[in-house]
């Protein structure tokens, strides 16, 4: 969580333009006295600045987070 700056993620990620197809995600996490709620529809935290949204394609930082969660829950990749 620290390495991928998950604690700094915005509360909501949305694209700047209308996107009619894609996916949504949400995260609620509490650990070590920290808590975060974050979600997105067709947008993800940017690799360069997690407070900025990127659209449509999950970013490397988001995919690393998914892989870490998958490791914790015993799945190779977490949907």
QUIKA-V696308 format. One line per field, one symbol per residue. ss: DSSP state (A for helix, B for strand, O for the rest). psi: psi as a letter, one per 40 degrees, with the letter a starting at -180 (. if undefined). A space follows every 10 residues. Layout:
# QUIKA-V696308
ss->???
psi->???
This chain:
# QUIKA-V696308
ss->OOOOOAAAOO OBBBOOOOOO OOOBBBBBBB BOOBBBBBBB BOBBBOOOOO OOBBBOOOOA AAAAAAAAAA AAAOOOOOO
psi->dddefdeeii dhhiidihhe iaiiiihhhh hfeiiihiii hfiihiddhe eiiiidhhid dddddddddd ddefidih.
